[in-house]
Amino acid sequence: HQLENIFNGALMPYLSLYRVNPGECICSQGDCVNYLYVLVKGKVKVSTTSVEGKNLILSFKTPLEVIGDIEYIQGIDIINT
């Protein structure tokens, strides 16, 4: 995806590449946000928990997608899992 052309060179020392196993949770609703994620390969399921406690799928994200941007910029807890 040529991310080196997207991100300023000064940011490169702060970037890390992570591999997440299928079914592994990246971030959970209500958690404190620590990172801004960029999906570069695979698919991510975004869900929320209803008032009744049911898990509701909101969307599926595919590359190139930013995850956690709203929470990271606003400094709020994770909205969705």
ROSEDO-741579 format. One line per 5 residues: number of its first residue (from 1); their letters; for each residue x, y, z of C-alpha. Coordinates in nm, 2 decimals, always signed. Example, Ala and Ser with C-alpha at 12.3 -4.5 7.8 and 13.67 -1.06 7.14 Angstrom:
ROSEDO-741579
1 = as = +1.23 -0.45 +0.78 ~ +1.37 -0.11 +0.71
END
This chain:
ROSEDO-741579
1 = hqlen = +0.00 +0.00 +0.00 ~ +0.31 +0.22 -0.01 ~ +0.24 +0.36 +0.34 ~ +0.58 +0.52 +0.34 ~ +0.44 +0.77 +0.09
6 = ifnga = +0.13 +0.84 +0.31 ~ +0.30 +0.88 +0.65 ~ +0.56 +1.15 +0.72 ~ +0.91 +1.01 +0.76 ~ +0.92 +1.15 +1.12
11 = lmpyl = +0.63 +0.91 +1.21 ~ +0.80 +0.59 +1.08 ~ +0.98 +0.52 +1.42 ~ +0.63 +0.52 +1.59 ~ +0.47 +0.27 +1.34
16 = slyrv = +0.46 -0.10 +1.40 ~ +0.33 -0.39 +1.19 ~ +0.11 -0.64 +1.38 ~ -0.03 -0.97 +1.28 ~ -0.36 -1.06 +1.44
21 = npgec = -0.50 -1.41 +1.45 ~ -0.86 -1.48 +1.32 ~ -1.11 -1.42 +1.60 ~ -0.85 -1.22 +1.81 ~ -0.99 -0.89 +1.95
26 = icsqg = -0.81 -0.57 +1.84 ~ -1.00 -0.34 +2.07 ~ -1.31 -0.38 +2.29 ~ -1.60 -0.14 +2.35 ~ -1.53 +0.07 +2.66
31 = dcvny = -1.16 +0.02 +2.66 ~ -0.92 +0.31 +2.67 ~ -0.77 +0.39 +2.32 ~ -0.40 +0.36 +2.30 ~ -0.34 +0.32 +1.93
36 = lyvlv = -0.46 +0.42 +1.59 ~ -0.48 +0.11 +1.36 ~ -0.45 +0.09 +0.98 ~ -0.58 -0.23 +0.83 ~ -0.35 -0.33 +0.55
41 = kgkvk = -0.45 -0.70 +0.49 ~ -0.75 -0.92 +0.58 ~ -1.09 -0.83 +0.72 ~ -1.21 -0.68 +1.05 ~ -1.56 -0.73 +1.20
46 = vstts = -1.69 -0.42 +1.39 ~ -1.96 -0.50 +1.64 ~ -2.14 -0.34 +1.94 ~ -2.33 -0.47 +2.24 ~ -2.69 -0.37 +2.26
51 = vegkn = -2.87 -0.26 +2.58 ~ -3.01 -0.62 +2.60 ~ -2.66 -0.76 +2.59 ~ -2.68 -0.89 +2.23 ~ -2.37 -0.87 +2.01
56 = lilsf = -2.47 -0.68 +1.69 ~ -2.24 -0.67 +1.38 ~ -2.22 -0.32 +1.24 ~ -1.98 -0.37 +0.95 ~ -1.68 -0.54 +0.80
61 = ktple = -1.37 -0.34 +0.72 ~ -1.12 -0.42 +0.44 ~ -0.79 -0.26 +0.35 ~ -0.70 +0.02 +0.34 ~ -0.90 +0.12 +0.65
66 = vigdi = -0.83 +0.33 +0.96 ~ -0.97 +0.18 +1.28 ~ -1.01 +0.38 +1.60 ~ -0.97 +0.72 +1.44 ~ -1.27 +0.88 +1.61
71 = eyiqg = -1.18 +0.76 +1.95 ~ -0.81 +0.84 +1.91 ~ -0.86 +1.20 +1.79 ~ -1.13 +1.28 +2.04 ~ -0.95 +1.10 +2.33
76 = idiin = -1.25 +0.89 +2.42 ~ -1.30 +0.52 +2.51 ~ -1.35 +0.27 +2.23 ~ -1.71 +0.30 +2.09 ~ -1.73 -0.05 +1.92
81 = t = -1.56 -0.38 +1.94
END
